[in-house]
């Protein structure tokens, strides 16, 4: 439906239904600051009664001249599609007769007259704004490199004068976005932005506007000074703010944008906080509660089946569905059939669906966790799909059924005569038994035991991950583990590395990555990847120990003494992990709690070798640089949601803070919650954001930080809080104590080795039975339920007693720097290796 043309200027934005409050807020500001323009809403969705937009004319996606529209729509995510239709709408508006066509992202708000912009379009064909006009060298995110990957110009804004040159540009732009409007940073593609890097050199009349008041956002605010004049009027570098881009903004969050860690919204009475408050009020006024939960029409196929993102990848890259009418419900069975097509493995693995493999190809973490997806990792990947893909990848039962059938087919491949079973079937069977060990009956495991050696060798053939090592007769250690992983098990391996460097023992490093999906950005310097020495120290937890041995190969373990360094959080080492005892000659543990849990089921040595704790701050950062309140008393909690939030219990810390301070608004206190992988637990995220909305003194840091920033964060807090239900060791507790921070923590499990009443504030608890399976922690096991009231009482106590804070912090630091120093751990390692060597010699002589 054509909008009547009142003048030469048209301004448009594009949204799906759930973003209409952003569009309404943009249009509200445009009516004030550019009343002469016609306004148009590009609706990347289906129009429903709730989406009427009195402020603007509406162009629906079905009105656009896009070939094979259904394929075009379903090949893209909601973000990609909203971007991909931009040049098509621009062309349609030019065809309607508009001489000046301007696009703004919906999360932009206009603060001053656009007359200067319209004047520039009298003399230029294209107006663009650069992401950066100065340096980003403070080590925070985004970096100059990440901006370079995304594109030099921010395509949240573009202005075009209708002419032959811009019509040529729009046609070229459409061609590029027809298949390649995707977020694919490894290929340096971020929707439409990267293509625009070519425009200034390919087309005439392009003007790059460096005005500091245009397109102000988190990426350039670092080198622009924002000031409030009065009301809704702001200056940037002394000039009027024309428009601000609230990219990644959320009312609930304390940060300015979810895409960065450089700015939060700021304390009260600051210009940035005032700006954000005005925007929050506008979003509320313009219907956020009404629109934010509206469904996306193209989130489902025509028959109502939810569309996984990996299905969109297949639609875009494959010609198999090229002629399908995606709007025809009758063609949906064919679509599902294509997505569920089994891809038969030529390398011995079970068959997986095209959809499953498209998911694997799209995610680097899955490729690292299951590198041999066509062979030995196929079953593990299939199990991951059945367990996790419904939550993380929107796989419904329709797409899980063929994968489940493949697993069931493997489970039934047992013939009644063991002697007659082929080696191929038996190897698959043993691979299955290993992967399904928690569910396979004990009698079956016993019956199959005689075949274990040769069958497992066939089931897990050694991938060529390592060269055959050149062995040394010198007494030394091969340190094997997730050396670069930003996770607890990765830091444990690096703790052993610190001790080995002090021990004067020769050592080599083997960086093992299979099965760990944490980010691998820790820097490690060491002695190559040749496992040269007669003793292996393997930092892979018990559940992965057999897989690690099989993937690393027999050569690495034959005629060597292998030590497993294990952590376990429960007081009893469960029977489904007892197979791991057979993978090692000895076990090292970090705490007496771990030693008691693991030693009770084996006669092999279980030795307490505490980790070497050292927290280095290479470049000190101030609280301001960390975006923390300079004057507040800050409580800090850190955890990784991949380690089970029920166990780490960040919500318990929030509850204790609320109990302590909800009725004490006069106290200048803050709770900083640093959580990694929060996107994996949306229910937890919702509760955290809800708590932040109730109390702005709660601040979330979401995602990974580099090591120096993380250590500075711990150092910047006044007290560390952990109301965990179980810990194998409690690394963040130890690191905070090392830096002299008084710790408030549940006095149960591994951290008891670190804490006492002289160096911390132990929190009371009750031991309770786990009522349901939570990851590896099974129903019927036991852990602690911390006393939230006691924790709140201790929080109040510590902020009122500076002398106690200093005393506890000093004692905490002394405890960790003495008992858990690299030198102390090195001495324990040297002594233990000497005893192992002596025992080995005696046994060889006997």
Secondary structure as GFF3:
##gff-version 3
##sequence-region A 1 846
A	DSSP	beta_strand	9	15	.	.	.	ID=ss1
A	DSSP	three_ten_helix	17	19	.	.	.	ID=ss2
A	DSSP	alpha_helix	20	33	.	.	.	ID=ss3
A	DSSP	beta_strand	38	43	.	.	.	ID=ss4
A	DSSP	three_ten_helix	49	51	.	.	.	ID=ss5
A	DSSP	beta_strand	57	60	.	.	.	ID=ss6
A	DSSP	three_ten_helix	61	63	.	.	.	ID=ss7
A	DSSP	alpha_helix	69	74	.	.	.	ID=ss8
A	DSSP	alpha_helix	78	84	.	.	.	ID=ss9
A	DSSP	alpha_helix	86	95	.	.	.	ID=ss10
A	DSSP	beta_strand	100	104	.	.	.	ID=ss11
A	DSSP	beta_strand	108	110	.	.	.	ID=ss12
A	DSSP	alpha_helix	115	120	.	.	.	ID=ss13
A	DSSP	beta_strand	126	129	.	.	.	ID=ss14
A	DSSP	alpha_helix	144	150	.	.	.	ID=ss15
A	DSSP	beta_strand	157	161	.	.	.	ID=ss16
A	DSSP	alpha_helix	164	180	.	.	.	ID=ss17
A	DSSP	beta_strand	183	184	.	.	.	ID=ss18
A	DSSP	three_ten_helix	185	187	.	.	.	ID=ss19
A	DSSP	beta_strand	189	190	.	.	.	ID=ss20
A	DSSP	alpha_helix	193	196	.	.	.	ID=ss21
A	DSSP	alpha_helix	199	202	.	.	.	ID=ss22
A	DSSP	beta_strand	206	209	.	.	.	ID=ss23
A	DSSP	three_ten_helix	221	223	.	.	.	ID=ss24
A	DSSP	beta_strand	226	230	.	.	.	ID=ss25
A	DSSP	beta_strand	233	236	.	.	.	ID=ss26
A	DSSP	beta_strand	239	240	.	.	.	ID=ss27
A	DSSP	beta_strand	243	245	.	.	.	ID=ss28
A	DSSP	alpha_helix	271	285	.	.	.	ID=ss29
A	DSSP	alpha_helix	288	291	.	.	.	ID=ss30
A	DSSP	three_ten_helix	297	299	.	.	.	ID=ss31
A	DSSP	alpha_helix	309	317	.	.	.	ID=ss32
A	DSSP	three_ten_helix	329	331	.	.	.	ID=ss33
A	DSSP	alpha_helix	332	339	.	.	.	ID=ss34
A	DSSP	beta_strand	342	343	.	.	.	ID=ss35
A	DSSP	beta_strand	352	353	.	.	.	ID=ss36
A	DSSP	alpha_helix	354	362	.	.	.	ID=ss37
A	DSSP	alpha_helix	364	369	.	.	.	ID=ss38
A	DSSP	alpha_helix	378	384	.	.	.	ID=ss39
A	DSSP	pi_helix	385	389	.	.	.	ID=ss40
A	DSSP	alpha_helix	390	392	.	.	.	ID=ss41
A	DSSP	alpha_helix	397	411	.	.	.	ID=ss42
A	DSSP	three_ten_helix	418	420	.	.	.	ID=ss43
A	DSSP	alpha_helix	423	435	.	.	.	ID=ss44
A	DSSP	alpha_helix	442	448	.	.	.	ID=ss45
A	DSSP	three_ten_helix	449	451	.	.	.	ID=ss46
A	DSSP	alpha_helix	452	459	.	.	.	ID=ss47
A	DSSP	beta_strand	476	481	.	.	.	ID=ss48
A	DSSP	alpha_helix	488	503	.	.	.	ID=ss49
A	DSSP	beta_strand	506	511	.	.	.	ID=ss50
A	DSSP	beta_strand	535	539	.	.	.	ID=ss51
A	DSSP	three_ten_helix	542	544	.	.	.	ID=ss52
A	DSSP	alpha_helix	545	552	.	.	.	ID=ss53
A	DSSP	three_ten_helix	554	556	.	.	.	ID=ss54
A	DSSP	beta_strand	561	565	.	.	.	ID=ss55
A	DSSP	three_ten_helix	575	583	.	.	.	ID=ss56
A	DSSP	beta_strand	586	589	.	.	.	ID=ss57
A	DSSP	alpha_helix	592	599	.	.	.	ID=ss58
A	DSSP	beta_strand	605	608	.	.	.	ID=ss59
A	DSSP	beta_strand	633	640	.	.	.	ID=ss60
A	DSSP	three_ten_helix	641	643	.	.	.	ID=ss61
A	DSSP	alpha_helix	645	648	.	.	.	ID=ss62
A	DSSP	alpha_helix	650	661	.	.	.	ID=ss63
A	DSSP	beta_strand	669	676	.	.	.	ID=ss64
A	DSSP	three_ten_helix	678	680	.	.	.	ID=ss65
A	DSSP	alpha_helix	682	694	.	.	.	ID=ss66
A	DSSP	beta_strand	698	702	.	.	.	ID=ss67
A	DSSP	alpha_helix	707	716	.	.	.	ID=ss68
A	DSSP	beta_strand	719	722	.	.	.	ID=ss69
A	DSSP	alpha_helix	731	738	.	.	.	ID=ss70
A	DSSP	beta_strand	742	746	.	.	.	ID=ss71
A	DSSP	three_ten_helix	750	753	.	.	.	ID=ss72
A	DSSP	beta_strand	761	763	.	.	.	ID=ss73
A	DSSP	beta_strand	765	769	.	.	.	ID=ss74
A	DSSP	beta_strand	782	786	.	.	.	ID=ss75
A	DSSP	alpha_helix	788	799	.	.	.	ID=ss76
A	DSSP	alpha_helix	802	819	.	.	.	ID=ss77
A	DSSP	alpha_helix	822	845	.	.	.	ID=ss78
###
